[in-house]
Amino acid sequence: MISTFKLDLIFLQEVRISESQIENIIGRGFKCKANIDADNIHKPGTAVIWRESLSVSEVSVLVPCRAQFLILGNCGFINI
């Protein structure tokens, strides 16, 4: 989907894999941050993927496994 639709920013829910696993799937040119419980792989979380060329300055956890906050340029986004 990333290459078909030329996506730059992707918000994921119900994530059960780590950042390194996501990076292996998406390949080069992208970064990601996962918000999962590493001690309980059965508990789903969220993740955000963005193209490296975007000016993402912050990705933080608002609620563990449930909500992330992303700053892109002067815009804020929430992934819930």
LODODREN-15986 format. One record per residue: x, y, z of N, C-alpha, C in turn; residue number from 1. Coordinates in pm, whole numbers, plus 50000, padded with zeros to 5 digits. Example, Ala and Ser with C-alpha at 12.3 -4.5 7.8 and 13.67 -1.06 7.14 Angstrom:
<pts>
<pt n_X="51319" n_Y="49431" n_Z="50780" ca_X="51230" ca_Y="49550" ca_Z="50780" c_X="51320" c_Y="49670" c_Z="50780" k="1"/>
<pt n_X="51285" n_Y="49775" n_Z="50708" ca_X="51367" ca_Y="49894" ca_Z="50714" c_X="51290" c_Y="50003" c_Z="50787" k="2"/>
</pts>
This chain:
<pts>
<pt n_X="50081" n_Y="49881" n_Z="50000" ca_X="50000" ca_Y="50000" ca_Z="50000" c_X="50086" c_Y="50126" c_Z="50000" k="1"/>
<pt n_X="50200" n_Y="50121" n_Z="50068" ca_X="50286" ca_Y="50239" ca_Z="50076" c_X="50330" c_Y="50283" c_Z="49937" k="2"/>
<pt n_X="50378" n_Y="50189" n_Z="49857" ca_X="50425" ca_Y="50227" ca_Z="49723" c_X="50309" c_Y="50251" c_Z="49627" k="3"/>
<pt n_X="50202" n_Y="50174" n_Z="49638" ca_X="50087" ca_Y="50191" ca_Z="49548" c_X="50025" c_Y="50330" c_Z="49562" k="4"/>
<pt n_X="50004" n_Y="50374" n_Z="49686" ca_X="49939" ca_Y="50502" ca_Z="49711" c_X="50037" c_Y="50615" c_Z="49742" k="5"/>
<pt n_X="50169" n_Y="50584" n_Z="49736" ca_X="50275" ca_Y="50683" ca_Z="49764" c_X="50251" c_Y="50754" c_Z="49898" k="6"/>
<pt n_X="50233" n_Y="50673" n_Z="50001" ca_X="50203" ca_Y="50725" ca_Z="50134" c_X="50327" c_Y="50784" c_Z="50200" k="7"/>
<pt n_X="50307" n_Y="50888" n_Z="50278" ca_X="50415" ca_Y="50953" ca_Z="50352" c_X="50402" c_Y="50932" c_Z="50502" k="8"/>
<pt n_X="50279" n_Y="50919" n_Z="50551" ca_X="50252" ca_Y="50909" ca_Z="50694" c_X="50143" c_Y="50805" c_Z="50714" k="9"/>
<pt n_X="50170" n_Y="50707" n_Z="50801" ca_X="50076" ca_Y="50597" ca_Z="50823" c_X="50056" c_Y="50578" c_Z="50973" k="10"/>
<pt n_X="49931" n_Y="50574" n_Z="51016" ca_X="49897" ca_Y="50547" ca_Z="51155" c_X="49839" c_Y="50406" c_Z="51163" k="11"/>
<pt n_X="49894" n_Y="50324" n_Z="51253" ca_X="49850" ca_Y="50185" ca_Z="51268" c_X="49789" c_Y="50163" c_Z="51405" k="12"/>
<pt n_X="49690" n_Y="50076" n_Z="51410" ca_X="49629" ca_Y="50034" ca_Z="51536" c_X="49635" c_Y="49881" c_Z="51543" k="13"/>
<pt n_X="49615" n_Y="49829" n_Z="51663" ca_X="49615" ca_Y="49685" ca_Z="51688" c_X="49750" c_Y="49622" c_Z="51650" k="14"/>
<pt n_X="49859" n_Y="49695" n_Z="51677" ca_X="49994" ca_Y="49651" ca_Z="51644" c_X="50046" c_Y="49556" c_Z="51752" k="15"/>
<pt n_X="50106" n_Y="49447" n_Z="51707" ca_X="50161" ca_Y="49349" ca_Z="51800" c_X="50308" c_Y="49317" c_Z="51769" k="16"/>
<pt n_X="50372" n_Y="49401" n_Z="51687" ca_X="50511" ca_Y="49377" ca_Z="51652" c_X="50597" c_Y="49497" c_Z="51689" k="17"/>
<pt n_X="50727" n_Y="49474" n_Z="51703" ca_X="50820" ca_Y="49579" ca_Z="51749" c_X="50858" c_Y="49674" c_Z="51636" k="18"/>
<pt n_X="50924" n_Y="49782" n_Z="51674" ca_X="50973" ca_Y="49879" ca_Z="51575" c_X="51067" c_Y="49814" c_Z="51475" k="19"/>
<pt n_X="51158" n_Y="49730" n_Z="51524" ca_X="51253" ca_Y="49665" ca_Z="51433" c_X="51181" c_Y="49573" c_Z="51334" k="20"/>
<pt n_X="51077" n_Y="49505" n_Z="51379" ca_X="50999" ca_Y="49420" ca_Z="51288" c_X="50926" c_Y="49505" c_Z="51184" k="21"/>
<pt n_X="50870" n_Y="49617" n_Z="51225" ca_X="50802" ca_Y="49707" ca_Z="51132" c_X="50901" c_Y="49760" c_Z="51029" k="22"/>
<pt n_X="51020" n_Y="49803" n_Z="51077" ca_X="51122" ca_Y="49855" ca_Z="50986" c_X="51166" c_Y="49751" c_Z="50883" k="23"/>
<pt n_X="51174" n_Y="49625" n_Z="50923" ca_X="51209" ca_Y="49518" ca_Z="50829" c_X="51101" c_Y="49501" c_Z="50723" k="24"/>
<pt n_X="50976" n_Y="49523" n_Z="50759" ca_X="50865" ca_Y="49509" ca_Z="50664" c_X="50859" c_Y="49626" c_Z="50568" k="25"/>
<pt n_X="50873" n_Y="49748" n_Z="50619" ca_X="50855" ca_Y="49867" ca_Z="50534" c_X="50977" c_Y="49901" c_Z="50450" k="26"/>
<pt n_X="51094" n_Y="49859" n_Z="50494" ca_X="51215" ca_Y="49883" ca_Z="50415" c_X="51275" c_Y="50021" c_Z="50436" k="27"/>
<pt n_X="51371" n_Y="50054" n_Z="50351" ca_X="51446" ca_Y="50179" ca_Z="50362" c_X="51361" c_Y="50300" c_Z="50325" k="28"/>
<pt n_X="51404" n_Y="50415" n_Z="50380" ca_X="51337" ca_Y="50540" ca_Z="50347" c_X="51228" c_Y="50581" c_Z="50443" k="29"/>
<pt n_X="51203" n_Y="50496" n_Z="50543" ca_X="51097" ca_Y="50524" ca_Z="50640" c_X="51149" c_Y="50505" c_Z="50782" k="30"/>
<pt n_X="51085" n_Y="50573" n_Z="50876" ca_X="51110" ca_Y="50554" ca_Z="51018" c_X="50979" c_Y="50516" c_Z="51085" k="31"/>
<pt n_X="50988" n_Y="50462" n_Z="51206" ca_X="50866" ca_Y="50426" ca_Z="51278" c_X="50887" c_Y="50434" c_Z="51428" k="32"/>
<pt n_X="50776" n_Y="50445" n_Z="51497" ca_X="50773" ca_Y="50436" ca_Z="51643" c_X="50653" c_Y="50351" c_Z="51681" k="33"/>
<pt n_X="50679" n_Y="50247" n_Z="51757" ca_X="50571" ca_Y="50160" ca_Z="51804" c_X="50539" c_Y="50192" c_Z="51949" k="34"/>
<pt n_X="50415" n_Y="50178" n_Z="51985" ca_X="50366" ca_Y="50201" ca_Z="52121" c_X="50301" c_Y="50071" c_Z="52166" k="35"/>
<pt n_X="50388" n_Y="49974" n_Z="52203" ca_X="50339" ca_Y="49842" ca_Z="52242" c_X="50395" c_Y="49806" c_Z="52379" k="36"/>
<pt n_X="50336" n_Y="49704" n_Z="52439" ca_X="50385" ca_Y="49649" ca_Z="52565" c_X="50477" c_Y="49533" c_Z="52531" k="37"/>
<pt n_X="50608" n_Y="49555" n_Z="52539" ca_X="50705" ca_Y="49452" ca_Z="52500" c_X="50697" c_Y="49329" c_Z="52590" k="38"/>
<pt n_X="50643" n_Y="49344" n_Z="52711" ca_X="50631" ca_Y="49231" ca_Z="52803" c_X="50506" c_Y="49147" c_Z="52779" k="39"/>
<pt n_X="50411" n_Y="49201" n_Z="52703" ca_X="50287" ca_Y="49128" ca_Z="52676" c_X="50253" c_Y="49143" c_Z="52527" k="40"/>
<pt n_X="50304" n_Y="49052" n_Z="52445" ca_X="50284" ca_Y="49062" ca_Z="52300" c_X="50139" c_Y="49040" c_Z="52258" k="41"/>
<pt n_X="50056" n_Y="48992" n_Z="52348" ca_X="49914" ca_Y="48970" ca_Z="52316" c_X="49831" c_Y="49097" c_Z="52332" k="42"/>
<pt n_X="49891" n_Y="49198" n_Z="52394" ca_X="49822" ca_Y="49326" ca_Z="52414" c_X="49856" c_Y="49417" c_Z="52295" k="43"/>
<pt n_X="49758" n_Y="49450" n_Z="52212" ca_X="49788" ca_Y="49532" ca_Z="52093" c_X="49816" c_Y="49678" c_Z="52128" k="44"/>
<pt n_X="49886" n_Y="49744" n_Z="52038" ca_X="49919" ca_Y="49885" ca_Z="52058" c_X="49901" c_Y="49964" c_Z="51929" k="45"/>
<pt n_X="49972" n_Y="50075" n_Z="51921" ca_X="49966" ca_Y="50162" ca_Z="51803" c_X="50107" c_Y="50179" c_Z="51748" k="46"/>
<pt n_X="50116" n_Y="50229" n_Z="51626" ca_X="50246" ca_Y="50262" ca_Z="51566" c_X="50225" c_Y="50369" c_Z="51461" k="47"/>
<pt n_X="50331" n_Y="50444" n_Z="51436" ca_X="50328" ca_Y="50545" ca_Z="51332" c_X="50451" c_Y="50524" c_Z="51243" k="48"/>
<pt n_X="50431" n_Y="50536" n_Z="51113" ca_X="50538" ca_Y="50521" ca_Z="51014" c_X="50540" c_Y="50650" c_Z="50932" k="49"/>
<pt n_X="50660" n_Y="50702" n_Z="50907" ca_X="50670" ca_Y="50823" ca_Z="50825" c_X="50792" c_Y="50815" c_Z="50734" k="50"/>
<pt n_X="50780" n_Y="50883" n_Z="50622" ca_X="50890" ca_Y="50892" ca_Z="50527" c_X="51003" c_Y="50973" c_Z="50590" k="51"/>
<pt n_X="51126" n_Y="50925" n_Z="50579" ca_X="51242" ca_Y="50991" ca_Z="50641" c_X="51256" c_Y="51138" c_Z="50602" k="52"/>
<pt n_X="51212" n_Y="51174" n_Z="50484" ca_X="51227" ca_Y="51312" ca_Z="50437" c_X="51132" c_Y="51410" c_Z="50505" k="53"/>
<pt n_X="51034" n_Y="51360" n_Z="50580" ca_X="50942" ca_Y="51449" ca_Z="50651" c_X="51008" c_Y="51504" c_Z="50777" k="54"/>
<pt n_X="50971" n_Y="51625" n_Z="50814" ca_X="51031" ca_Y="51691" ca_Z="50931" c_X="50955" c_Y="51657" c_Z="51059" k="55"/>
<pt n_X="50958" n_Y="51529" n_Z="51095" ca_X="50897" ca_Y="51485" ca_Z="51220" c_X="50993" c_Y="51518" c_Z="51333" k="56"/>
<pt n_X="50947" n_Y="51598" n_Z="51429" ca_X="51037" ca_Y="51641" ca_Z="51536" c_X="51011" c_Y="51568" c_Z="51667" k="57"/>
<pt n_X="50897" n_Y="51505" n_Z="51680" ca_X="50866" ca_Y="51438" ca_Z="51807" c_X="50760" c_Y="51332" c_Z="51785" k="58"/>
<pt n_X="50781" n_Y="51217" n_Z="51847" ca_X="50677" ca_Y="51114" ca_Z="51858" c_X="50679" c_Y="51071" c_Z="52004" k="59"/>
<pt n_X="50566" n_Y="51090" n_Z="52072" ca_X="50561" ca_Y="51055" ca_Z="52213" c_X="50436" c_Y="50973" c_Z="52244" k="60"/>
<pt n_X="50444" n_Y="50901" n_Z="52353" ca_X="50333" ca_Y="50817" ca_Z="52400" c_X="50244" c_Y="50901" c_Z="52490" k="61"/>
<pt n_X="50116" n_Y="50910" n_Z="52454" ca_X="50019" ca_Y="50978" ca_Z="52541" c_X="49957" c_Y="50879" c_Z="52638" k="62"/>
<pt n_X="49917" n_Y="50763" n_Z="52586" ca_X="49862" ca_Y="50655" ca_Z="52667" c_X="49930" c_Y="50526" c_Z="52621" k="63"/>
<pt n_X="49998" n_Y="50453" n_Z="52712" ca_X="50067" ca_Y="50331" ca_Z="52670" c_X="49973" c_Y="50236" c_Z="52594" k="64"/>
<pt n_X="50021" n_Y="50189" n_Z="52481" ca_X="49950" ca_Y="50093" ca_Z="52394" c_X="49823" c_Y="50150" c_Z="52330" k="65"/>
<pt n_X="49792" n_Y="50277" n_Z="52349" ca_X="49666" ca_Y="50329" ca_Z="52299" c_X="49676" c_Y="50460" c_Z="52221" k="66"/>
<pt n_X="49767" n_Y="50550" n_Z="52255" ca_X="49769" ca_Y="50680" ca_Z="52188" c_X="49912" c_Y="50734" c_Z="52176" k="67"/>
<pt n_X="49941" n_Y="50788" n_Z="52058" ca_X="50069" ca_Y="50851" ca_Z="52030" c_X="50044" c_Y="50992" c_Z="51978" k="68"/>
<pt n_X="50142" n_Y="51080" n_Z="52004" ca_X="50136" ca_Y="51217" ca_Z="51955" c_X="50256" c_Y="51239" c_Z="51865" k="69"/>
<pt n_X="50232" n_Y="51300" n_Z="51749" ca_X="50337" ca_Y="51322" ca_Z="51649" c_X="50337" c_Y="51469" c_Z="51609" k="70"/>
<pt n_X="50455" n_Y="51530" n_Z="51605" ca_X="50468" ca_Y="51666" ca_Z="51554" c_X="50538" c_Y="51659" c_Z="51420" k="71"/>
<pt n_X="50470" n_Y="51713" n_Z="51318" ca_X="50523" ca_Y="51718" ca_Z="51181" c_X="50519" c_Y="51864" c_Z="51138" k="72"/>
<pt n_X="50638" n_Y="51924" n_Z="51126" ca_X="50643" ca_Y="52067" ca_Z="51096" c_X="50581" c_Y="52143" c_Z="51212" k="73"/>
<pt n_X="50478" n_Y="52222" n_Z="51182" ca_X="50408" ca_Y="52293" ca_Z="51289" c_X="50269" c_Y="52236" c_Z="51315" k="74"/>
<pt n_X="50248" n_Y="52110" n_Z="51274" ca_X="50119" ca_Y="52044" ca_Z="51294" c_X="50134" c_Y="51926" c_Z="51390" k="75"/>
<pt n_X="50035" n_Y="51909" n_Z="51475" ca_X="50032" ca_Y="51795" ca_Z="51568" c_X="49927" c_Y="51694" c_Z="51525" k="76"/>
<pt n_X="49959" n_Y="51567" n_Z="51541" ca_X="49867" ca_Y="51457" ca_Z="51506" c_X="49860" c_Y="51359" c_Z="51622" k="77"/>
<pt n_X="49743" n_Y="51299" n_Z="51640" ca_X="49726" ca_Y="51197" ca_Z="51743" c_X="49683" c_Y="51067" c_Z="51676" k="78"/>
<pt n_X="49747" n_Y="50958" n_Z="51715" ca_X="49712" ca_Y="50825" ca_Z="51668" c_X="49649" c_Y="50750" c_Z="51784" k="79"/>
<pt n_X="49517" n_Y="50722" n_Z="51773" ca_X="49445" ca_Y="50649" ca_Z="51878" c_X="49377" c_Y="50525" c_Z="51822" k="80"/>
</pts>
